[in-house]
Amino acid sequence: MLSGECLCGDVRYRVEDSFLYALNCHCSQCRKATGSAFKPFAGIERSKLSVIEGDEALLIFGDENGHDARCKRCGAYLYSVVRDGQYVHVTLGTLFDTPSIRPTAHIFVGSKAPWYAINDDLPQHQDLP
């Protein structure tokens, strides 16, 4: 199990270290949501993530089957519920522990920030692979 939390510590979660995929997303929505050039995330079945502290401190943008979860106090972007509510995309920067998976590709590079240069050898996809 891996642990993660928001910036202020009001929300803490645990997730199994059995992620199915990890990617760096450069779409405009992820850039705006993170305030960064891209969002590194890892995907896993929703049932394998549990909020262990601060469930009432979550700020949910969306509905049960598709939303972003942030901390109400500090605004940290913790995870997204995706794919009809069956999976979560955990923002890798909120993990305390080191996951066994690493991002394997850059996605949505067709809309990446023009000021950011991708300098690694990972595959680059214009949208979803």
N, C-alpha and C positions, 0 to 999 in steps of 0.2 A: 504494500500500500504506500501511496505517496500522499504527502500533506501539502496544502496550499492555503493561502489567506490573502485578504485584501491589504491595502497599505496601512490602514489604521488598526487592523486586527479584529474588527467587529465581526467579520465573517470568516469562518474557517471551514475547509472541506477536506475530504479524503477521496482519493480515486485509485482504482487498481492500476498497477503498472502493466497494463495489457492493452495499450493503445493499438488501434488498427492502422492508423496512418497519422502522419504529421506533415504539415505543409506551411509555407510562408505565403500568406494571401496579400496581394497588392491591390485589391479592388478598392474603389473609392469609399465604399461603406466601411471597410475595415480600417482604412487610413483615417477616416474621420472619427470612428469610434475609439481608436487608440491614440490619435494624435501623433502617429508615427508613420514611417514609410511603408510598413507592412505589419501584419499580425502573424506571429508564429503561434501555431495551435496544433493540438493533437486531438484526434477523434476517437471516441469510445462509446459503447452502449450506455445509454442514460442510467440504467440500473447500477452501473459500476461507479457512479459518483454520488457521494452523500455530503450534504451540508451538515457539519457536526456542531457548529456553533453559529448563532446569528441568523438563523433562517428568517426571523422577523426583520432583520436589517437589510434584506435583499431588496433591490429596486429592479423590478422586472419590466422590460420594454418588449411588448408583444403578448402572445397568448400561450396557453399550455403547450401547444404543439410546435411553437417556434418563437423563441425570445432570447434576448440578451439579459444576463444577470450581472448586476453591479452592486456595490455597497452603497447604501443610502447616504452614509456619512462622508466617505472619502472619494466615492465615485469610481473606485477601481473596477475594471472590466474583468470578471472572473471566468465566465464561460457563456456559451450560446447553446440553446436547445435547437436542434436542427433535424432535418429529414423526418418530418411528420412526428416529431417528439420522441423519436426512438434513440437518438444519439446526442451527445454533447461534444462541443469543441472547446476544450480547456485552453485558456491562454497560458502558454508555457511560462511566461514571466511571473505568474502568481504562484508557481510551485516552489516549495522549500527544497524538496528532494529532487534529485536528478533522475529524469525518466530514462528508461532504456532505449527509447526511440529518439530519433533525430529527424528534423524536417528533410524530406526527400526530394522536394521540388518547390519551385516558385509558381504560383497560379495567379491568373488575371494580370499578367505583366503587360497586357495590352492597355491597361488603364493605370499603370504604376505612376508614381510621382516622377515628373520629368527631371527633377533635381537629384534623384537617387540613382546611383549606378550599382547594379548587381555585380559583385566581384567574386563570386564563388563559381564552382563548376556544376552546381545542381541544375537539372533540367528546368527549362522555362517554358511555361504554357501560356498562350494568349488568353485563355479562359480556363475552364475546367478540363483536365485531361480526359 
